[in-house]
Amino acid sequence: MPVKILMPALSPTMTEGTLAKWLVKEGDTVESGDVLAEIETDKATMEVEAVDEGKIGKILVSEGTEGVAVNAVIALLLEEDEDESALEGADTSGPDVGGDAEETAPKEEKTESKDVAPAASSAPASGKDGERIKASPLARRIASQEGLELSGVDGSGPRGRIVKRDIEAALSSKSAAKAESKADAPAAKAEAPAPKAPAASGWNPDLTGLPEYEEIPNTTMRKVIARRLTESKQQVPHFYLTIDCEIDNLLSVRKQLNEKAGEGVKISVNDMIIRASSIALKRVPAANAVWTDAAILQCKQQDISVAVAIDGGLITPVIRNAGGKGLAEISTEMKALAAKARDGKLQPQEFQGGTFSVSNLGMFGIKDFAAIINPPQGCILAVGAGEQRPVVKDGALAIATVMSCTLSVDHRVVDGAVGAEFMAEFKKLIEDPLSMLL
């Protein structure tokens, strides 16, 4: 029996992905560990390796296919004693390609979703000839919530099964028709009706006043970023603490260190911020905590997540045990992780977890900003640009290079006094950088 090659779950939040590229073709012989394909997940583009050895018998999902559900069968592998005849009638059941993450195999179609709205009929939906309509549980639930009759929807899934994308297409058409009807109706007032926006798939056709635009489809990563950040702002009680740090001493020490550093090592201001953050967390361990409904988890190791901008989104590679590493090691590791992030080659263990986050927009000239917390972490530090500002020293006006930093804090995890204590320790380290070298 051919071995099923499944769409893997490459991150905890992944429910579907894009099969970006096949690195093998039908008929190729592969061994365990060989790279088969590149998968675009909600975090990055990652390689999928073969678990078994054999010959690629049949590729079921073509390159560029989006919305491939986790555990969907993407290819069949022939074992050593099998030939192409074994592919006939081979079981390829699994979630629909391009369908819903909640889709079940065809043999489970008779099971109704428990989440169907109570107003829906308890009897299965039927077509014009009394034949039961085939639809996934998720498609039924969305249709019920939107008051859409399944009998008027054409299914694009296996054997005509109605899946999520069919419901969304039907709802879009219904909204467009409604908008046309409104536009053709006599105006209730003397004002001229507002001009219609150009139609675009995935957009609300009732939007008006838009100029000509280019539609950029949302990637899996962008959808996950939108969902997680919305959840964070809605569910996490943020409060903010801002402090100004004079960094003239830090810039001087950095210059001296780089002059004496070995080949290939160039310490950045961001590296020193990561180091200072990790030491401050050691001194104020209550700030190095994450939230769960059962308990606050106060972490004993400082794993610093660092925001890195990549094409189409943002990812936070993690410097593990940053509190136990020197500046040169942090610098080398950060450069390697940032390069892998921009190439989409980070492995799950390189971006999952983290106990505290740092987001630095100083290189873009941003003076100060407040970042959104990355749950379940309790804090994220937003770092602005260092700029010369007037300051008062010993009663006299002077000029100093000042950097504004804002700590966004989850009040469920970290209280105001703890956050303030962390920021005070961070400021001491930044303004006296030699102390972070001890």
N, C-alpha and C positions, 0 to 999 in steps of 0.2 A: 504494500500500500504506500503510495507517495507520501512524503513528509510535508506537512503544511508549514509554510513560512508565514508568520503572522506579523501584522503591524505591531511593533512593541510599544509599551508605555515607557517613554524615555525621561519623563519627569512626573512628579506627583500630581501636577495639575493637568497633565495631558489627557484629553479624551479623544482627540483626533489629530491628524497631521497631514502634511503634504509629502507625497512621494516625489522628491525633487529630481532624483537621478538614479538610474540603474547603472551599476558598475560591472554587471555581468549580463550575458544574453542567454537565450534558450540554447541548450546543448553544451554550455560550459560546465566543466568539472570543477567543483569547489571542495575545499577542505575546511574543517572546523577552524574558525578564526579568520577566514577570508572575508574581506569587506564585500558585501552584496549591493548595498544601495545607500544613498544619502536621504535622510528624512528631515524635513523641516518641522520642528515642534514649536510649542508656544514659547520656547526659550532660545533655541539656536538650531543650526543645521548639524545633525550628527550622523555618524556612520553606523550601519547595522551589519553585524558580523554573522557568519554562518555558524550554527551550533553543531550541525551534522555534516558529514561528507557525502557527496553524491554528485548527480548531474542535474542542472536546472532543466526541469521538464517543461514547465509552462509558467509564463509570467502573466498574472491575472490583472495586475494594476499597472497601467502605463505611466511613463514619466510625466510629471507635471500635474498629476491628479490630486486635487485638493479634497479636504474633508474625509480622508480615509480613517475610519473608526479604529480605535485600539482593538486589537485581536481580530481584525478582519484578515482574511487569507489574501496575501498579496502575490504568492507564487507557490508552486509545487516542486518539491525536490525528489528526484528518482534515486532510490538507493542502488547499491552496487549490482544487485541481481535483478533489477527491473529495467524494462524498456518502455518505449512510448505507449505501448498498448495498455500499460497500467494506468495511464491518464484517463482512459475512457470510463466514464461514470464515477470518477474520483470525487470524493466529498469536498466541496469548497464552501460549505455553509459557514456563515459568520455574519457579522454586522454588514449592512449594505455599504458598499463603497460610495462615498459622497453623501451618505445618509446621516442618520442620527447616532450619537454616541449611546443613546438608550435603546437603539434598535436591537431586536432579538432575532434568533434564527427563525426561518419560515415555520419550522415545526411548532413554534411557540405562539403562532399568530392568533390562536383561539383565546389566549390569556389576555384579558382586558386590563389596562392600567388601573391601579388603585386611585390614581390622582384624577380620573375623569370627573368633571363637574357633576354634582348631584342632579342637575337639571337634565342631563343627557339621558336618553332612553336606555334602559337596562338591556334591551334587546340589541343584537348586533346590527350595525347599519347594513341596509340592503340596497341593491341597485334596482333599476326599472323592472327587471325580470325576476325579482325576488332573490337573486343570487347575492350571497354575503359579500360585502365590499372588503377587499384585503387592504389593511392599513396598519402601520406600526402603532404601538401604544402612544408614543410621543406625538405622532401626527393626529391621532384621535383626540388627545387631550387639547392640543392647540386649536383644532377645529371646533371642539366643544366650547372652549373658552371664548372663541371669536364668533360663535354662532354660525359657523360655516357648514353647509350640508356636504358630506363626503360624496354623495351621489353625483355631484357636479364637478368633481375633481378627477383629472386624469393622472394615473399613477405612473411614475417613471422607474420604480424599483423593480426587483426581480419578479417576473410573472405579473407585471402590472400593479405591483403593490404600491400604495400611496405612502410616501415618506415625507419627512419634514420639509424638504425643498419644494415639494408639490403644493403643500399647504401655503407656504410663504408666497409662491408664485400666484396662487389663486387669490390670496388676500391682497396682493399688490394690484392684480387686475381689477378686483372688486373696488379698491380704493380709487384707482384711476377712473373707473366708470362713474363712481360717485362724484368725483371731482368734475368730470365732464358734464354730468347732469346739473351740478350746481352752477357751472359756468354758463350753461344754456338757459337756465331759469331766469325769468324777468327780475331785474334788480328791485329790491324792496324800497331802496332810496334813490335819490337822484345821482349819487356818486357812481362813476364808472367802475366796473369790476376790476380788481387788481389783476395784472397780467400773470399768466401761469408760468411757473418755472419749467425749464426743459426737463422732460421725463428722464429718469435714470434708475437703473435697477438698484434696489436696496434703499432708495431714498423715499421719503414721504412725498407723494405727488402733490400734497396740499401746500408745500412750501412755495412761497411766492417772492418775487423781487430779486431772484438770483441772476447775476450776470452769467455769461458763458463760462463754463467750467470744465475741468478735466476730472473724470471720476477715477479715483485711486482705490481699488478694492482693499478692504481691511485684511491684513495677514492674520494668521493664527496668533502670532506674537502680539500684534496690536489689539486684537480682541481680548486677549488675556490681560494685557496691561490695563485696558479700559475697565474691565470687570473688577480686577483686584484693587485698583486705585479708587474706584467708585465705592466699593465695599469698605475700604479703609476710611475714607472721609465720612461715610455715612455711619459706620459702626464704631469707630475708634475715637474716643474723646481726646482730641489733640489740644495741647497748649504749647506755647512757644516762649523760649528764653533766648535773648540776644545779648551778645557781649562783644566788645571791641578789643582786639589784641594788637599791640604794637609788635611788628615783626622785623625791625631793623637788625636786631641781634641775630634773629633766626636766619635772615638772608646772608649776614656776614659769616656765620658758622657754616651754613650750607656751601658758600663759596670756598671756604678753607677745606672742608671735607672733600669736595669734588677735586680740588687741586692735589689732594693726597690719596684719593681713591685709586684703586687698581683699574686696569684697562677694562672698558665695557661697563663700568659702574658710574652712573650719573644720578645723584640723589636730587629729587624734586621737592618742591614745597609740599606737594601732596603726600609724598612718602613721609615727611616729617609730621604732617597732620595725622596720618595713620598711626605713626609711632606714639605721638602725644595722646591720641584718643585711647590707645590700648593701655598706656600707663595710667591715665586718668581713670579708666575703668577698673584697673587693679586697685587703685586707691579708694574708689567709690564703687564697690562691687554691686551695690543695690541697683545701680544704673545698668548693669550688664545682665539684663533679665528679659525673658519673653513671657507672653501671656498664654495661659490655657484656662478653660472654664473651671478646671478642678484646682489649679494651683498656679502661683507665679514661680517660674523656673529661673533661679538665680544661677547663672552659668559660671563655672570656675575657670574657663578658658576664654580669651578674648579673640573671637573670630570676627574680623572686620569685613563687612560687605562694602564694596566700593563701586559706586555707580559709573558705568561706562556707556557712552552713547555709541550705538551701532546703527547701521542702515535699517530704517523702519522701526526703531524702538530703543529700548534700554535694557541692560542686563547688569547684574551685580555679582561679579566674581568675588570669591572670598579669600582673604589672607588668613589662613588658619593659624591660631596661636600667635597672633601678632605681638602680644605682650612678651613673648619669649624670643623674639627675633630682633636683630639689629637693623639699622637703617640700610646697610648695603644689601642684606638678604631681602628685606621688604621691597626695596627698589627693584632688584632683579626679578623677584617673583611677580611684582605688580606689572612690570613691562611685559613679561611672558603671558600673563593672564589677559591683559588688555589686547595683545596681538591676537591671541586665540579667540577672544570675544568678537573682535571685528571681522575675523575670518569665519565666524560661526562654527568654531571647532571646540568649544568648551565641553567638557564632559560633565555629567550631572553632579558629581561630587565636587566640582570646581565652582559651582554657583548655587548649590542648595545649602540651606542652613544659614549660618551667620547669626551673631548675637547683637550686632550694632552696625549701623550703616553710616557711610560718609558720602556726601554728594558735593562735588566741588565745581562751581561754575565761574571761578575766578579767572580762568584763562579766557573767558569770553567777555570779560570786563563787567560782569554783574556785581554790583555793590553789595547787595544782600538779598536773600530770598528765604522762604520757608518751604521745606520739602515735606512730602507726604510720607507718613510712616509705612514701612514695609512689614505688615503683620507676619508672624506673631511677635516680631521684635518690638521692644519698648521705646526705642529712640532712633532718630536719624539726625546727623549733624550736617547742616547746609553751610558751605564755606563760600564767601564772596571774595572779590579781588582785593589785593593789597594796593592801597593808594595813599599818596601823601595828603595828610590832613593837618589842620592846625590843632595843637593840643596844648594844655597848660601843664607845665612842669615847674614845681617849686615856686608857684605864683607867677611864672613868666610864660609868655606865649612862645611856642616852639613848633617845629614841623616834624612829624613822624610818619612812617609808613604804617598804616592801620588796616587791619583786616577784620571785617564784621562776620561773625559766626552765629547762626541761629540753630538752637536745638529744638526739634519737634518731639514732643513727649506724649506717650500714651498714659493718661492719668490713671488708668486702671493698674498699670505696672509700676510707674515711677511717680512719686509725689513731687510737688514743687520744690521742697527743700532739698531733696536728693538731686534733682536736676540742676539746681543752682550750685550745689556742692561740686558736681561733676564739672560744670562750666568754669568754676573758680580754679579747680585743679588743672583743667585744660589750658586756661589762660596763663597760669604760672609756668607750665612747661613750654608753651609757645614763646613766651617773653623771656624765658631763661633756658634756651635750648640745650646748653651744656648739661643741665640736670637730667635731660632725657637720654643722655649718653652713658649715665652711670649704671 
